[in-house]
Amino acid sequence: METSRFAKQTLVFQKTLFENTFNAMAMIQDQTEIIVSSYLDQLPWISEDAKKSLQNSVDLAKKSRNEFKKAVEDGYRKFEELLEEREERQGQERERERERER
């Protein structure tokens, strides 16, 4: 029981840490995109094709970033389900032991 509670607290801490770190990273990437885009708009020798290519790269990075976040969140969800199943089994085992003692 104590182990399960500790695991849940650790999971909540890790989820919060991941979420905060991910959001900070995403904010930095988004700001970098804005700065680079603004800089490239001021350069007359950068072609529209080059800008489009860069934008495609940025879009791919954002998509990959979101897929990574989803994969991590799915992992946390599965781990939570595992903990809940374990807790349920332990509760059932305690009930059986109580019934045997009667």
N, C-alpha and C positions, 0 to 999 in steps of 0.2 A: 504494500500500500504506500509506504513511504517512498519507495523507489519510483512508483508510478507518478506520485505527486511531484517529485524532483524532476522527472523526465518531462512532465508537462510544463513546469516552470522554466526549464532549460529551453524547451521548444518555443515558448512564448518569447523568451529573451532573444533567441536566435532569429526568429521571424521579425521581431522589431528591429534588430540590428541589420538584418538583410534589407528590410524595407527602407530604413533610413539611409543606408549606404547606397542602395540602388537609386533612390530618389536624388541623392546628391550627385552621383555619377551622371544620371540622366540630365540633370539641370546643367552641369558643366558641359556635357556634349551639346545640348541644345543652344547654350550661349555661344559655344565655339562655332556652331553652325551659323548662327546669326552674324557673328563677327567676320567669319570667312566670307560669307555671302555678301556682306556689305563691302568688304575689301575688294572682292572680285568685281562687284558692280562698278567700282571706281576705276578699274583698269580697262582701258579701251582696247587693248590688244587681246583680251581673253574672248574667245569666240562663244557664241551661244551654244554650240555643240559641246564645248568644254564645260560650260556652266551646267548644261543638261546632264552630262556625264557625272559631274561632281554631285549633282542633286540625286541622281540615281544611286550613287554610292551612299549618300547620307540616308536615303530612304531604306536601302538595304540594311544599313547599320541599325536604324530604328526598329525595323522589323525583327532583326536578329535579337536585339536587346529585349523586345517585348516577348519573343518566344522563349528566351532564356528565363525571364521573370516568370512566365507561365509554368515552365518546367520546374523551377524551384518551388513555386507555390503548390504545384501538384504533388511534389515530393513531401512538402510539409503536411498537406492534407492527408496523404496516404499514411504518414507516420502518426498523425493524430488518430486516424481510424484504427491503426494497429494498437495504439495505446488504449483506446476505448474498448476494443475487443479483448485485450488482455485484462483490463479492469473488470469487464463483465464476467470473463471466465473465472477470475479469482473470487468474485462475489458468489458465483455459483458453487465453487469448491468450498467456500466457507459455509454456505447454506447446507451442503451435503454433510459436512463435518458436524454441524450443529444437530442435524437430524440423526446422525449415527450416535451422538452422545446421549440422545433421549431414550 
